[in-house]
Amino acid sequence: LDRSGFLYPAEKRPSMVRNIRNMFHRMGASEQDIRTWRGIVAALARPSKAKR
């Protein structure tokens, strides 16, 4: 996720990582969780952009 540019801007990285980790521990997925996972998959599937 770092290399794909998903965890940008850098000051939001800690909270983004924490939120992703928490999604694995919850039983049900919220609509926001689904949107986040779609963004993660899209970031990993697209060709790598210039590093930010």
mmCIF entry with sequence, helices, sheets and N, C-alpha, C, O atoms, coordinates in Angstrom:
data_MODEL
# 
_entry.id   MODEL 
# 
_entity.id                         1 
_entity.type                       polymer 
_entity.pdbx_number_of_molecules   1 
# 
_entity_poly.entity_id                      1 
_entity_poly.type                           'polypeptide(L)' 
_entity_poly.nstd_linkage                   no 
_entity_poly.nstd_monomer                   no 
_entity_poly.pdbx_seq_one_letter_code       LDRSGFLYPAEKRPSMVRNIRNMFHRMGASEQDIRTWRGIVAALARPSKAKR 
_entity_poly.pdbx_seq_one_letter_code_can   LDRSGFLYPAEKRPSMVRNIRNMFHRMGASEQDIRTWRGIVAALARPSKAKR 
_entity_poly.pdbx_strand_id                 A 
# 
loop_
_entity_poly_seq.entity_id 
_entity_poly_seq.num 
_entity_poly_seq.mon_id 
_entity_poly_seq.hetero 
1 1  LEU n 
1 2  ASP n 
1 3  ARG n 
1 4  SER n 
1 5  GLY n 
1 6  PHE n 
1 7  LEU n 
1 8  TYR n 
1 9  PRO n 
1 10 ALA n 
1 11 GLU n 
1 12 LYS n 
1 13 ARG n 
1 14 PRO n 
1 15 SER n 
1 16 MET n 
1 17 VAL n 
1 18 ARG n 
1 19 ASN n 
1 20 ILE n 
1 21 ARG n 
1 22 ASN n 
1 23 MET n 
1 24 PHE n 
1 25 HIS n 
1 26 ARG n 
1 27 MET n 
1 28 GLY n 
1 29 ALA n 
1 30 SER n 
1 31 GLU n 
1 32 GLN n 
1 33 ASP n 
1 34 ILE n 
1 35 ARG n 
1 36 THR n 
1 37 TRP n 
1 38 ARG n 
1 39 GLY n 
1 40 ILE n 
1 41 VAL n 
1 42 ALA n 
1 43 ALA n 
1 44 LEU n 
1 45 ALA n 
1 46 ARG n 
1 47 PRO n 
1 48 SER n 
1 49 LYS n 
1 50 ALA n 
1 51 LYS n 
1 52 ARG n 
# 
_struct_asym.id          A 
_struct_asym.entity_id   1 
# 
loop_
_struct_conf.conf_type_id 
_struct_conf.id 
_struct_conf.pdbx_PDB_helix_id 
_struct_conf.beg_label_comp_id 
_struct_conf.beg_label_asym_id 
_struct_conf.beg_label_seq_id 
_struct_conf.pdbx_beg_PDB_ins_code 
_struct_conf.end_label_comp_id 
_struct_conf.end_label_asym_id 
_struct_conf.end_label_seq_id 
_struct_conf.pdbx_end_PDB_ins_code 
_struct_conf.beg_auth_comp_id 
_struct_conf.beg_auth_asym_id 
_struct_conf.beg_auth_seq_id 
_struct_conf.end_auth_comp_id 
_struct_conf.end_auth_asym_id 
_struct_conf.end_auth_seq_id 
_struct_conf.pdbx_PDB_helix_class 
_struct_conf.details 
_struct_conf.pdbx_PDB_helix_length 
HELX_P HELX_P1 AA1 ALA A 10 ? LYS A 12 ? ALA A 10 LYS A 12 5 ? 3  
HELX_P HELX_P2 AA2 ARG A 13 ? HIS A 25 ? ARG A 13 HIS A 25 1 ? 13 
HELX_P HELX_P3 AA3 GLU A 31 ? ALA A 45 ? GLU A 31 ALA A 45 1 ? 15 
# 
_struct_conf_type.id          HELX_P 
_struct_conf_type.criteria    ? 
_struct_conf_type.reference   ? 
# 
loop_
_atom_site.group_PDB 
_atom_site.id 
_atom_site.type_symbol 
_atom_site.label_atom_id 
_atom_site.label_alt_id 
_atom_site.label_comp_id 
_atom_site.label_asym_id 
_atom_site.label_entity_id 
_atom_site.label_seq_id 
_atom_site.pdbx_PDB_ins_code 
_atom_site.Cartn_x 
_atom_site.Cartn_y 
_atom_site.Cartn_z 
_atom_site.occupancy 
_atom_site.B_iso_or_equiv 
_atom_site.pdbx_formal_charge 
_atom_site.auth_seq_id 
_atom_site.auth_comp_id 
_atom_site.auth_asym_id 
_atom_site.auth_atom_id 
_atom_site.pdbx_PDB_model_num 
ATOM 1   N N  . LEU A 1 1  ? 0.824   -1.197 0.000   1.00 0.00 ? 1  LEU A N  1 
ATOM 2   C CA . LEU A 1 1  ? 0.000   0.000  0.000   1.00 0.00 ? 1  LEU A CA 1 
ATOM 3   C C  . LEU A 1 1  ? 0.859   1.248  0.000   1.00 0.00 ? 1  LEU A C  1 
ATOM 4   O O  . LEU A 1 1  ? 0.498   2.254  -0.611  1.00 0.00 ? 1  LEU A O  1 
ATOM 5   N N  . ASP A 1 2  ? 1.988   1.191  0.677   1.00 0.00 ? 2  ASP A N  1 
ATOM 6   C CA . ASP A 1 2  ? 2.901   2.339  0.646   1.00 0.00 ? 2  ASP A CA 1 
ATOM 7   C C  . ASP A 1 2  ? 3.385   2.599  -0.778  1.00 0.00 ? 2  ASP A C  1 
ATOM 8   O O  . ASP A 1 2  ? 3.341   3.733  -1.255  1.00 0.00 ? 2  ASP A O  1 
ATOM 9   N N  . ARG A 1 3  ? 3.844   1.553  -1.452  1.00 0.00 ? 3  ARG A N  1 
ATOM 10  C CA . ARG A 1 3  ? 4.381   1.715  -2.806  1.00 0.00 ? 3  ARG A CA 1 
ATOM 11  C C  . ARG A 1 3  ? 3.317   2.128  -3.808  1.00 0.00 ? 3  ARG A C  1 
ATOM 12  O O  . ARG A 1 3  ? 3.631   2.784  -4.801  1.00 0.00 ? 3  ARG A O  1 
ATOM 13  N N  . SER A 1 4  ? 2.059   1.757  -3.568  1.00 0.00 ? 4  SER A N  1 
ATOM 14  C CA . SER A 1 4  ? 0.990   2.103  -4.507  1.00 0.00 ? 4  SER A CA 1 
ATOM 15  C C  . SER A 1 4  ? 0.516   3.539  -4.332  1.00 0.00 ? 4  SER A C  1 
ATOM 16  O O  . SER A 1 4  ? -0.209  4.064  -5.177  1.00 0.00 ? 4  SER A O  1 
ATOM 17  N N  . GLY A 1 5  ? 0.926   4.178  -3.231  1.00 0.00 ? 5  GLY A N  1 
ATOM 18  C CA . GLY A 1 5  ? 0.483   5.541  -2.971  1.00 0.00 ? 5  GLY A CA 1 
ATOM 19  C C  . GLY A 1 5  ? -0.836  5.617  -2.224  1.00 0.00 ? 5  GLY A C  1 
ATOM 20  O O  . GLY A 1 5  ? -1.380  6.707  -2.043  1.00 0.00 ? 5  GLY A O  1 
ATOM 21  N N  . PHE A 1 6  ? -1.369  4.466  -1.780  1.00 0.00 ? 6  PHE A N  1 
ATOM 22  C CA . PHE A 1 6  ? -2.662  4.459  -1.086  1.00 0.00 ? 6  PHE A CA 1 
ATOM 23  C C  . PHE A 1 6  ? -2.577  5.163  0.263   1.00 0.00 ? 6  PHE A C  1 
ATOM 24  O O  . PHE A 1 6  ? -3.519  5.851  0.657   1.00 0.00 ? 6  PHE A O  1 
ATOM 25  N N  . LEU A 1 7  ? -1.474  5.004  0.972   1.00 0.00 ? 7  LEU A N  1 
ATOM 26  C CA . LEU A 1 7  ? -1.331  5.571  2.317   1.00 0.00 ? 7  LEU A CA 1 
ATOM 27  C C  . LEU A 1 7  ? -0.755  6.985  2.234   1.00 0.00 ? 7  LEU A C  1 
ATOM 28  O O  . LEU A 1 7  ? 0.314   7.271  2.774   1.00 0.00 ? 7  LEU A O  1 
ATOM 29  N N  . TYR A 1 8  ? -1.485  7.854  1.550   1.00 0.00 ? 8  TYR A N  1 
ATOM 30  C CA . TYR A 1 8  ? -1.057  9.227  1.325   1.00 0.00 ? 8  TYR A CA 1 
ATOM 31  C C  . TYR A 1 8  ? -2.174  10.149 1.769   1.00 0.00 ? 8  TYR A C  1 
ATOM 32  O O  . TYR A 1 8  ? -3.331  9.852  1.473   1.00 0.00 ? 8  TYR A O  1 
ATOM 33  N N  . PRO A 1 9  ? -1.918  11.205 2.433   1.00 0.00 ? 9  PRO A N  1 
ATOM 34  C CA . PRO A 1 9  ? -0.646  11.807 2.798   1.00 0.00 ? 9  PRO A CA 1 
ATOM 35  C C  . PRO A 1 9  ? -0.019  11.121 4.013   1.00 0.00 ? 9  PRO A C  1 
ATOM 36  O O  . PRO A 1 9  ? -0.697  10.423 4.766   1.00 0.00 ? 9  PRO A O  1 
ATOM 37  N N  . ALA A 1 10 ? 1.255   11.328 4.185   1.00 0.00 ? 10 ALA A N  1 
ATOM 38  C CA . ALA A 1 10 ? 2.031   10.634 5.217   1.00 0.00 ? 10 ALA A CA 1 
ATOM 39  C C  . ALA A 1 10 ? 1.484   10.857 6.618   1.00 0.00 ? 10 ALA A C  1 
ATOM 40  O O  . ALA A 1 10 ? 1.540   9.948  7.446   1.00 0.00 ? 10 ALA A O  1 
ATOM 41  N N  . GLU A 1 11 ? 0.958   12.039 6.907   1.00 0.00 ? 11 GLU A N  1 
ATOM 42  C CA . GLU A 1 11 ? 0.461   12.295 8.264   1.00 0.00 ? 11 GLU A CA 1 
ATOM 43  C C  . GLU A 1 11 ? -0.802  11.496 8.587   1.00 0.00 ? 11 GLU A C  1 
ATOM 44  O O  . GLU A 1 11 ? -1.145  11.346 9.760   1.00 0.00 ? 11 GLU A O  1 
ATOM 45  N N  . LYS A 1 12 ? -1.497  10.983 7.576   1.00 0.00 ? 12 LYS A N  1 
ATOM 46  C CA . LYS A 1 12 ? -2.688  10.159 7.821   1.00 0.00 ? 12 LYS A CA 1 
ATOM 47  C C  . LYS A 1 12 ? -2.361  8.671  7.872   1.00 0.00 ? 12 LYS A C  1 
ATOM 48  O O  . LYS A 1 12 ? -3.220  7.870  8.239   1.00 0.00 ? 12 LYS A O  1 
ATOM 49  N N  . ARG A 1 13 ? -1.137  8.285  7.511   1.00 0.00 ? 13 ARG A N  1 
ATOM 50  C CA . ARG A 1 13 ? -0.768  6.878  7.440   1.00 0.00 ? 13 ARG A CA 1 
ATOM 51  C C  . ARG A 1 13 ? -1.065  6.100  8.722   1.00 0.00 ? 13 ARG A C  1 
ATOM 52  O O  . ARG A 1 13 ? -1.673  5.033  8.639   1.00 0.00 ? 13 ARG A O  1 
ATOM 53  N N  . PRO A 1 14 ? -0.661  6.584  9.918   1.00 0.00 ? 14 PRO A N  1 
ATOM 54  C CA . PRO A 1 14 ? -0.918  5.797  11.134  1.00 0.00 ? 14 PRO A CA 1 
ATOM 55  C C  . PRO A 1 14 ? -2.402  5.493  11.354  1.00 0.00 ? 14 PRO A C  1 
ATOM 56  O O  . PRO A 1 14 ? -2.752  4.363  11.697  1.00 0.00 ? 14 PRO A O  1 
ATOM 57  N N  . SER A 1 15 ? -3.266  6.469  11.163  1.00 0.00 ? 15 SER A N  1 
ATOM 58  C CA . SER A 1 15 ? -4.694  6.217  11.380  1.00 0.00 ? 15 SER A CA 1 
ATOM 59  C C  . SER A 1 15 ? -5.267  5.325  10.282  1.00 0.00 ? 15 SER A C  1 
ATOM 60  O O  . SER A 1 15 ? -6.157  4.519  10.553  1.00 0.00 ? 15 SER A O  1 
ATOM 61  N N  . MET A 1 16 ? -4.777  5.452  9.057   1.00 0.00 ? 16 MET A N  1 
ATOM 62  C CA . MET A 1 16 ? -5.256  4.597  7.975   1.00 0.00 ? 16 MET A CA 1 
ATOM 63  C C  . MET A 1 16 ? -4.869  3.144  8.228   1.00 0.00 ? 16 MET A C  1 
ATOM 64  O O  . MET A 1 16 ? -5.684  2.242  8.037   1.00 0.00 ? 16 MET A O  1 
ATOM 65  N N  . VAL A 1 17 ? -3.638  2.915  8.655   1.00 0.00 ? 17 VAL A N  1 
ATOM 66  C CA . VAL A 1 17 ? -3.187  1.555  8.958   1.00 0.00 ? 17 VAL A CA 1 
ATOM 67  C C  . VAL A 1 17 ? -4.010  0.979  10.109  1.00 0.00 ? 17 VAL A C  1 
ATOM 68  O O  . VAL A 1 17 ? -4.417  -0.181 10.061  1.00 0.00 ? 17 VAL A O  1 
ATOM 69  N N  . ARG A 1 18 ? -4.253  1.782  11.136  1.00 0.00 ? 18 ARG A N  1 
ATOM 70  C CA . ARG A 1 18 ? -5.058  1.329  12.277  1.00 0.00 ? 18 ARG A CA 1 
ATOM 71  C C  . ARG A 1 18 ? -6.475  0.965  11.822  1.00 0.00 ? 18 ARG A C  1 
ATOM 72  O O  . ARG A 1 18 ? -7.008  -0.064 12.238  1.00 0.00 ? 18 ARG A O  1 
ATOM 73  N N  . ASN A 1 19 ? -7.083  1.789  10.982  1.00 0.00 ? 19 ASN A N  1 
ATOM 74  C CA . ASN A 1 19 ? -8.438  1.513  10.497  1.00 0.00 ? 19 ASN A CA 1 
ATOM 75  C C  . ASN A 1 19 ? -8.489  0.226  9.682   1.00 0.00 ? 19 ASN A C  1 
ATOM 76  O O  . ASN A 1 19 ? -9.425  -0.561 9.824   1.00 0.00 ? 19 ASN A O  1 
ATOM 77  N N  . ILE A 1 20 ? -7.493  0.009  8.831   1.00 0.00 ? 20 ILE A N  1 
ATOM 78  C CA . ILE A 1 20 ? -7.453  -1.223 8.037   1.00 0.00 ? 20 ILE A CA 1 
ATOM 79  C C  . ILE A 1 20 ? -7.318  -2.430 8.956   1.00 0.00 ? 20 ILE A C  1 
ATOM 80  O O  . ILE A 1 20 ? -8.009  -3.432 8.769   1.00 0.00 ? 20 ILE A O  1 
ATOM 81  N N  . ARG A 1 21 ? -6.436  -2.344 9.944   1.00 0.00 ? 21 ARG A N  1 
ATOM 82  C CA . ARG A 1 21 ? -6.255  -3.445 10.895  1.00 0.00 ? 21 ARG A CA 1 
ATOM 83  C C  . ARG A 1 21 ? -7.561  -3.725 11.642  1.00 0.00 ? 21 ARG A C  1 
ATOM 84  O O  . ARG A 1 21 ? -7.924  -4.885 11.837  1.00 0.00 ? 21 ARG A O  1 
ATOM 85  N N  . ASN A 1 22 ? -8.260  -2.684 12.058  1.00 0.00 ? 22 ASN A N  1 
ATOM 86  C CA . ASN A 1 22 ? -9.511  -2.855 12.793  1.00 0.00 ? 22 ASN A CA 1 
ATOM 87  C C  . ASN A 1 22 ? -10.589 -3.527 11.948  1.00 0.00 ? 22 ASN A C  1 
ATOM 88  O O  . ASN A 1 22 ? -11.439 -4.236 12.487  1.00 0.00 ? 22 ASN A O  1 
ATOM 89  N N  . MET A 1 23 ? -10.566 -3.316 10.632  1.00 0.00 ? 23 MET A N  1 
ATOM 90  C CA . MET A 1 23 ? -11.559 -3.955 9.762   1.00 0.00 ? 23 MET A CA 1 
ATOM 91  C C  . MET A 1 23 ? -11.456 -5.473 9.830   1.00 0.00 ? 23 MET A C  1 
ATOM 92  O O  . MET A 1 23 ? -12.459 -6.168 9.671   1.00 0.00 ? 23 MET A O  1 
ATOM 93  N N  . PHE A 1 24 ? -10.261 -5.991 10.063  1.00 0.00 ? 24 PHE A N  1 
ATOM 94  C CA . PHE A 1 24 ? -10.092 -7.439 10.169  1.00 0.00 ? 24 PHE A CA 1 
ATOM 95  C C  . PHE A 1 24 ? -10.664 -7.992 11.472  1.00 0.00 ? 24 PHE A C  1 
ATOM 96  O O  . PHE A 1 24 ? -10.972 -9.181 11.551  1.00 0.00 ? 24 PHE A O  1 
ATOM 97  N N  . HIS A 1 25 ? -10.810 -7.157 12.486  1.00 0.00 ? 25 HIS A N  1 
ATOM 98  C CA . HIS A 1 25 ? -11.255 -7.621 13.795  1.00 0.00 ? 25 HIS A CA 1 
ATOM 99  C C  . HIS A 1 25 ? -12.757 -7.468 14.015  1.00 0.00 ? 25 HIS A C  1 
ATOM 100 O O  . HIS A 1 25 ? -13.305 -8.047 14.953  1.00 0.00 ? 25 HIS A O  1 
ATOM 101 N N  . ARG A 1 26 ? -13.421 -6.705 13.171  1.00 0.00 ? 26 ARG A N  1 
ATOM 102 C CA . ARG A 1 26 ? -14.869 -6.538 13.306  1.00 0.00 ? 26 ARG A CA 1 
ATOM 103 C C  . ARG A 1 26 ? -15.584 -7.666 12.578  1.00 0.00 ? 26 ARG A C  1 
ATOM 104 O O  . ARG A 1 26 ? -15.089 -8.197 11.584  1.00 0.00 ? 26 ARG A O  1 
ATOM 105 N N  . MET A 1 27 ? -16.752 -8.018 13.088  1.00 0.00 ? 27 MET A N  1 
ATOM 106 C CA . MET A 1 27 ? -17.526 -9.094 12.474  1.00 0.00 ? 27 MET A CA 1 
ATOM 107 C C  . MET A 1 27 ? -18.150 -8.660 11.150  1.00 0.00 ? 27 MET A C  1 
ATOM 108 O O  . MET A 1 27 ? -18.001 -9.350 10.142  1.00 0.00 ? 27 MET A O  1 
ATOM 109 N N  . GLY A 1 28 ? -18.838 -7.540 11.143  1.00 0.00 ? 28 GLY A N  1 
ATOM 110 C CA . GLY A 1 28 ? -19.516 -7.097 9.928   1.00 0.00 ? 28 GLY A CA 1 
ATOM 111 C C  . GLY A 1 28 ? -18.781 -5.932 9.296   1.00 0.00 ? 28 GLY A C  1 
ATOM 112 O O  . GLY A 1 28 ? -18.072 -5.186 9.972   1.00 0.00 ? 28 GLY A O  1 
ATOM 113 N N  . ALA A 1 29 ? -18.958 -5.787 8.000   1.00 0.00 ? 29 ALA A N  1 
ATOM 114 C CA . ALA A 1 29 ? -18.310 -4.684 7.291   1.00 0.00 ? 29 ALA A CA 1 
ATOM 115 C C  . ALA A 1 29 ? -19.320 -3.560 7.070   1.00 0.00 ? 29 ALA A C  1 
ATOM 116 O O  . ALA A 1 29 ? -20.452 -3.801 6.652   1.00 0.00 ? 29 ALA A O  1 
ATOM 117 N N  . SER A 1 30 ? -18.900 -2.346 7.354   1.00 0.00 ? 30 SER A N  1 
ATOM 118 C CA . SER A 1 30 ? -19.752 -1.185 7.103   1.00 0.00 ? 30 SER A CA 1 
ATOM 119 C C  . SER A 1 30 ? -19.601 -0.767 5.638   1.00 0.00 ? 30 SER A C  1 
ATOM 120 O O  . SER A 1 30 ? -18.729 -1.260 4.923   1.00 0.00 ? 30 SER A O  1 
ATOM 121 N N  . GLU A 1 31 ? -20.466 0.150  5.211   1.00 0.00 ? 31 GLU A N  1 
ATOM 122 C CA . GLU A 1 31 ? -20.345 0.665  3.847   1.00 0.00 ? 31 GLU A CA 1 
ATOM 123 C C  . GLU A 1 31 ? -18.994 1.354  3.658   1.00 0.00 ? 31 GLU A C  1 
ATOM 124 O O  . GLU A 1 31 ? -18.387 1.253  2.591   1.00 0.00 ? 31 GLU A O  1 
ATOM 125 N N  . GLN A 1 32 ? -18.525 2.053  4.690   1.00 0.00 ? 32 GLN A N  1 
ATOM 126 C CA . GLN A 1 32 ? -17.218 2.708  4.603   1.00 0.00 ? 32 GLN A CA 1 
ATOM 127 C C  . GLN A 1 32 ? -16.102 1.678  4.460   1.00 0.00 ? 32 GLN A C  1 
ATOM 128 O O  . GLN A 1 32 ? -15.149 1.896  3.712   1.00 0.00 ? 32 GLN A O  1 
ATOM 129 N N  . ASP A 1 33 ? -16.216 0.551  5.176   1.00 0.00 ? 33 ASP A N  1 
ATOM 130 C CA . ASP A 1 33 ? -15.218 -0.518 5.047   1.00 0.00 ? 33 ASP A CA 1 
ATOM 131 C C  . ASP A 1 33 ? -15.151 -1.015 3.605   1.00 0.00 ? 33 ASP A C  1 
ATOM 132 O O  . ASP A 1 33 ? -14.064 -1.217 3.062   1.00 0.00 ? 33 ASP A O  1 
ATOM 133 N N  . ILE A 1 34 ? -16.304 -1.208 2.994   1.00 0.00 ? 34 ILE A N  1 
ATOM 134 C CA . ILE A 1 34 ? -16.352 -1.702 1.616   1.00 0.00 ? 34 ILE A CA 1 
ATOM 135 C C  . ILE A 1 34 ? -15.711 -0.695 0.670   1.00 0.00 ? 34 ILE A C  1 
ATOM 136 O O  . ILE A 1 34 ? -14.963 -1.079 -0.230  1.00 0.00 ? 34 ILE A O  1 
ATOM 137 N N  . ARG A 1 35 ? -15.999 0.594  0.867   1.00 0.00 ? 35 ARG A N  1 
ATOM 138 C CA . ARG A 1 35 ? -15.383 1.626  0.022   1.00 0.00 ? 35 ARG A CA 1 
ATOM 139 C C  . ARG A 1 35 ? -13.864 1.631  0.200   1.00 0.00 ? 35 ARG A C  1 
ATOM 140 O O  . ARG A 1 35 ? -13.118 1.797  -0.765  1.00 0.00 ? 35 ARG A O  1 
ATOM 141 N N  . THR A 1 36 ? -13.418 1.448  1.441   1.00 0.00 ? 36 THR A N  1 
ATOM 142 C CA . THR A 1 36 ? -11.974 1.401  1.697   1.00 0.00 ? 36 THR A CA 1 
ATOM 143 C C  . THR A 1 36 ? -11.340 0.216  0.988   1.00 0.00 ? 36 THR A C  1 
ATOM 144 O O  . THR A 1 36 ? -10.298 0.370  0.350   1.00 0.00 ? 36 THR A O  1 
ATOM 145 N N  . TRP A 1 37 ? -11.945 -0.966 1.084   1.00 0.00 ? 37 TRP A N  1 
ATOM 146 C CA . TRP A 1 37 ? -11.392 -2.153 0.425   1.00 0.00 ? 37 TRP A CA 1 
ATOM 147 C C  . TRP A 1 37 ? -11.362 -1.979 -1.084  1.00 0.00 ? 37 TRP A C  1 
ATOM 148 O O  . TRP A 1 37 ? -10.411 -2.409 -1.736  1.00 0.00 ? 37 TRP A O  1 
ATOM 149 N N  . ARG A 1 38 ? -12.400 -1.348 -1.655  1.00 0.00 ? 38 ARG A N  1 
ATOM 150 C CA . ARG A 1 38 ? -12.398 -1.086 -3.102  1.00 0.00 ? 38 ARG A CA 1 
ATOM 151 C C  . ARG A 1 38 ? -11.227 -0.182 -3.470  1.00 0.00 ? 38 ARG A C  1 
ATOM 152 O O  . ARG A 1 38 ? -10.569 -0.394 -4.489  1.00 0.00 ? 38 ARG A O  1 
ATOM 153 N N  . GLY A 1 39 ? -10.969 0.822  -2.642  1.00 0.00 ? 39 GLY A N  1 
ATOM 154 C CA . GLY A 1 39 ? -9.845  1.717  -2.893  1.00 0.00 ? 39 GLY A CA 1 
ATOM 155 C C  . GLY A 1 39 ? -8.509  1.008  -2.801  1.00 0.00 ? 39 GLY A C  1 
ATOM 156 O O  . GLY A 1 39 ? -7.604  1.268  -3.593  1.00 0.00 ? 39 GLY A O  1 
ATOM 157 N N  . ILE A 1 40 ? -8.386  0.110  -1.830  1.00 0.00 ? 40 ILE A N  1 
ATOM 158 C CA . ILE A 1 40 ? -7.150  -0.662 -1.672  1.00 0.00 ? 40 ILE A CA 1 
ATOM 159 C C  . ILE A 1 40 ? -6.913  -1.531 -2.901  1.00 0.00 ? 40 ILE A C  1 
ATOM 160 O O  . ILE A 1 40 ? -5.814  -1.548 -3.455  1.00 0.00 ? 40 ILE A O  1 
ATOM 161 N N  . VAL A 1 41 ? -7.945  -2.247 -3.321  1.00 0.00 ? 41 VAL A N  1 
ATOM 162 C CA . VAL A 1 41 ? -7.806  -3.125 -4.485  1.00 0.00 ? 41 VAL A CA 1 
ATOM 163 C C  . VAL A 1 41 ? -7.476  -2.308 -5.731  1.00 0.00 ? 41 VAL A C  1 
ATOM 164 O O  . VAL A 1 41 ? -6.621  -2.703 -6.524  1.00 0.00 ? 41 VAL A O  1 
ATOM 165 N N  . ALA A 1 42 ? -8.144  -1.180 -5.906  1.00 0.00 ? 42 ALA A N  1 
ATOM 166 C CA . ALA A 1 42 ? -7.873  -0.328 -7.071  1.00 0.00 ? 42 ALA A CA 1 
ATOM 167 C C  . ALA A 1 42 ? -6.436  0.187  -7.046  1.00 0.00 ? 42 ALA A C  1 
ATOM 168 O O  . ALA A 1 42 ? -5.770  0.224  -8.080  1.00 0.00 ? 42 ALA A O  1 
ATOM 169 N N  . ALA A 1 43 ? -5.960  0.582  -5.868  1.00 0.00 ? 43 ALA A N  1 
ATOM 170 C CA . ALA A 1 43 ? -4.589  1.088  -5.751  1.00 0.00 ? 43 ALA A CA 1 
ATOM 171 C C  . ALA A 1 43 ? -3.571  0.003  -6.079  1.00 0.00 ? 43 ALA A C  1 
ATOM 172 O O  . ALA A 1 43 ? -2.540  0.283  -6.692  1.00 0.00 ? 43 ALA A O  1 
ATOM 173 N N  . LEU A 1 44 ? -3.850  -1.217 -5.678  1.00 0.00 ? 44 LEU A N  1 
ATOM 174 C CA . LEU A 1 44 ? -2.920  -2.312 -5.940  1.00 0.00 ? 44 LEU A CA 1 
ATOM 175 C C  . LEU A 1 44 ? -2.997  -2.796 -7.385  1.00 0.00 ? 44 LEU A C  1 
ATOM 176 O O  . LEU A 1 44 ? -2.014  -3.316 -7.912  1.00 0.00 ? 44 LEU A O  1 
ATOM 177 N N  . ALA A 1 45 ? -4.151  -2.633 -8.033  1.00 0.00 ? 45 ALA A N  1 
ATOM 178 C CA . ALA A 1 45 ? -4.340  -3.133 -9.392  1.00 0.00 ? 45 ALA A CA 1 
ATOM 179 C C  . ALA A 1 45 ? -3.801  -2.190 -10.459 1.00 0.00 ? 45 ALA A C  1 
ATOM 180 O O  . ALA A 1 45 ? -3.408  -2.639 -11.536 1.00 0.00 ? 45 ALA A O  1 
ATOM 181 N N  . ARG A 1 46 ? -3.777  -0.887 -10.178 1.00 0.00 ? 46 ARG A N  1 
ATOM 182 C CA . ARG A 1 46 ? -3.340  0.065  -11.215 1.00 0.00 ? 46 ARG A CA 1 
ATOM 183 C C  . ARG A 1 46 ? -1.816  0.118  -11.273 1.00 0.00 ? 46 ARG A C  1 
ATOM 184 O O  . ARG A 1 46 ? -1.126  -0.155 -10.290 1.00 0.00 ? 46 ARG A O  1 
ATOM 185 N N  . PRO A 1 47 ? -1.316  0.475  -12.441 1.00 0.00 ? 47 PRO A N  1 
ATOM 186 C CA . PRO A 1 47 ? 0.143   0.625  -12.561 1.00 0.00 ? 47 PRO A CA 1 
ATOM 187 C C  . PRO A 1 47 ? 0.648   1.663  -11.564 1.00 0.00 ? 47 PRO A C  1 
ATOM 188 O O  . PRO A 1 47 ? -0.019  2.660  -11.289 1.00 0.00 ? 47 PRO A O  1 
ATOM 189 N N  . SER A 1 48 ? 1.807   1.414  -11.045 1.00 0.00 ? 48 SER A N  1 
ATOM 190 C CA . SER A 1 48 ? 2.385   2.293  -10.029 1.00 0.00 ? 48 SER A CA 1 
ATOM 191 C C  . SER A 1 48 ? 2.629   3.687  -10.589 1.00 0.00 ? 48 SER A C  1 
ATOM 192 O O  . SER A 1 48 ? 3.211   3.840  -11.663 1.00 0.00 ? 48 SER A O  1 
ATOM 193 N N  . LYS A 1 49 ? 2.180   4.701  -9.856  1.00 0.00 ? 49 LYS A N  1 
ATOM 194 C CA . LYS A 1 49 ? 2.416   6.093  -10.224 1.00 0.00 ? 49 LYS A CA 1 
ATOM 195 C C  . LYS A 1 49 ? 3.786   6.511  -9.710  1.00 0.00 ? 49 LYS A C  1 
ATOM 196 O O  . LYS A 1 49 ? 4.451   5.766  -8.989  1.00 0.00 ? 49 LYS A O  1 
ATOM 197 N N  . ALA A 1 50 ? 4.189   7.703  -10.090 1.00 0.00 ? 50 ALA A N  1 
ATOM 198 C CA . ALA A 1 50 ? 5.421   8.272  -9.522  1.00 0.00 ? 50 ALA A CA 1 
ATOM 199 C C  . ALA A 1 50 ? 5.243   8.355  -8.017  1.00 0.00 ? 50 ALA A C  1 
ATOM 200 O O  . ALA A 1 50 ? 4.180   8.746  -7.535  1.00 0.00 ? 50 ALA A O  1 
ATOM 201 N N  . LYS A 1 51 ? 6.252   7.999  -7.293  1.00 0.00 ? 51 LYS A N  1 
ATOM 202 C CA . LYS A 1 51 ? 6.164   7.998  -5.828  1.00 0.00 ? 51 LYS A CA 1 
ATOM 203 C C  . LYS A 1 51 ? 5.975   9.407  -5.304  1.00 0.00 ? 51 LYS A C  1 
ATOM 204 O O  . LYS A 1 51 ? 6.619   10.349 -5.766  1.00 0.00 ? 51 LYS A O  1 
ATOM 205 N N  . ARG A 1 52 ? 5.089   9.539  -4.340  1.00 0.00 ? 52 ARG A N  1 
ATOM 206 C CA . ARG A 1 52 ? 4.795   10.853 -3.759  1.00 0.00 ? 52 ARG A CA 1 
ATOM 207 C C  . ARG A 1 52 ? 5.764   11.175 -2.664  1.00 0.00 ? 52 ARG A C  1 
ATOM 208 O O  . ARG A 1 52 ? 5.675   12.241 -2.055  1.00 0.00 ? 52 ARG A O  1 
# 
